[in-house]
Amino acid sequence: MNRLKNSKLLKFGKLATRIVEIFCWLGVALTLICAVACMVNGDWTAEHMLTGEPIRFNDLTIADSAETFGTVLPVVITALLGGCISLALTAIMFHTMHRVLASAQTGSPFQSANVRRIERIGWLAIISPIVGWALTLLCKFILGDTMVDPSLDITGLAMGLMVLILSRFFAYGVSLQNDVDGLV
């Protein structure tokens, strides 16, 4: 158990999850600011923010120039708000990962709180691509574009399912830990 507490990989994981979480929350704030700027004055936003690169969201090209930006402003706002949701889900996932790693460093990783945390990570991993897919469908509906074919990222769904299965292994580890603690 002492090797786990002093593990450099565990310490790195705690630091990395915290850094990613902070960057995700910063991304949420910046994306919300952009969404509000678009709502307040879309023309100014198009002139000063669009750098000539097309705006893409889940394989959907929304605007490719400042001229087309004004016609698709509702889609841009929807995509920005969707980005906020996606980044917030990711931030919560990394915060939860950080808490699992922190609890493993202070005691046994086999705690019922960690089972719930790992389940939460699995559900967030499943929900995130579904939210992205639903928002892509909404953008397609707003655009009225029949050429766009929204796709669901199966990688996140598979990862979420695997993490949910892993949570069951942790639940079994908790029961074994409780049995061992009861014997001592």
N, C-alpha and C positions, 0 to 999 in steps of 0.2 A: 504494500500500500504506500510505503514511503517513496518508492520509485515513481509512483503515479503522481504524487504531490510535487516532486522535484523534476518532473518531465519537462524538458525544454520544448517539446512539441506541444504539450498542453499549455504552457505559458505563451508560446507563439500563437496558438489557436485562440486563446483568450484575447490577446492583443489584436489579432487580425479581425476577429468577429466584432470587436468594439469599433475598430476603425471603419469597417464596411458599414456598420450600423450608422455611425455618425455621417458618413458620406451619403448614405441613403436619405437620412433626414434632411441633410442640406439640399439634396436633389428635390425632395418634396417641397421644401420652402421655395427654391428657385423656380420650380415648375408652376407652383401656385402663383408666384409673382408674374410669371409669363402669361398665365391664364387670365389673371386680373388685368394685365396690360392689354391683352387682346380684347377683353370685354369692354374696357374703358375707351380705347382708341385703336381699333384694328389697323387703320391706315398708317398711323405712326409706327406701330409695331412692325408692319410689313416693310416700311422704308428703312427702319433702323436695325431690325433684328434678322431679317432674311438675308443670308450672305451669298445667295446664288446656288446654294446646295438645296436639293429638294427635301421637303419634310416627309419622313417616312414613319409609319406606325404599323407594326405587325404585317409586313409585306404589302402595305397599302401606301402608295405615293399620294400624299394629300395636296401639296402645292409645290410647283417647281420654279416659281418666280414670284416677285412682288405683285405682278399683274393678276395672277390667278389666286393670290392669297385672299383677297377680299371676297371672292366668290365662295370660298370654302371656309370662311372664318368659323362657322358653327362646328365644322368637323375638326378644325385646329383646336378649338376650345375643348371639344369632347376628347380629343386625343391627349391634350395636356392634362385634363382632369383624370383620364385613364392612367396616364403616366404617374400621376400623384398616388393613385390607388396602388398601382403596381410597386412603386418604390416604397410606399408605407408597408405593404405586405412583406416585402423583402427586408425592410428594417426590423420589423417585428420578428421575422424568422431569425435574423442574425442576433438580435437581442436575446431571443430564447436559446439559441446555440451558446451564446456567451454564458448564460445562467447555468446551462448543463455543464459546461467546462469548469465554471467556478465552483459548482457544488462538488464536482469530482476532485477538485484540488483540496477542498476542505474536509472531505470525508469520503465515504463510499459513493461511487457513481450509481449504485443500485438503491435508489430512493424513489418512493412513490411520486414525489414531485417531479423527478426526472422522467418518469413514465409519461406523465401528463405533458411535460414540456416537449418530449420527443413526438408524442401524438400531435401536438399543436404544430410542430415543424412539418410533419407529414401532411396535415390538412392544409396548411398554408402553401406547401409546394403543389398540392392538387388544385387549390382554388386560384392561384396566381395565373396559370395559363388559361383557365376557363374565363377569368375576368378579362384577360387580353383578347380572347376570341370573341367574347360578347361585345366588347367595345369596338372591335374591328367590324362586327356585324352592324353595330349602331352607326358607325362612320359610313359604312357602305349604304345603309338605308338613307342617311342624310344626303349623301352624294348622289344616290340614285344610280350608281355605277354598276352595271351588270358584268363588266369585265373583271372585276375584282373577285377573287375566290378566297375568302378567309379560311385559314387553316388552324387547326388546334395542335399546339406543340405537345406531342405525346411524351417527350422527355421529362417534362415537369410532372406529368401524371404518373409516369413509371417511377420516378424518384420518390414522389410522395407516397405511393403504394409501398415501396420498399422501406421507407422510413416508418410507416405505420406498422409494417411487419416487424421491423427492428424494435419498435416500442413494446411489442408483445414479448420479445426476448428479454427486454429490460424488466418487464413485469414479472417474468419468471425468475430473473436474477434477484428482484426485490423479495420474492417469496423465499428463495434460497437464503438470502442474507438474513431475513427474519428468523428462519429456522436455525441458522448458525448462531445468531445472537441469542436465541432462546436456550441453546445448549450450554452457552458459556456462563 
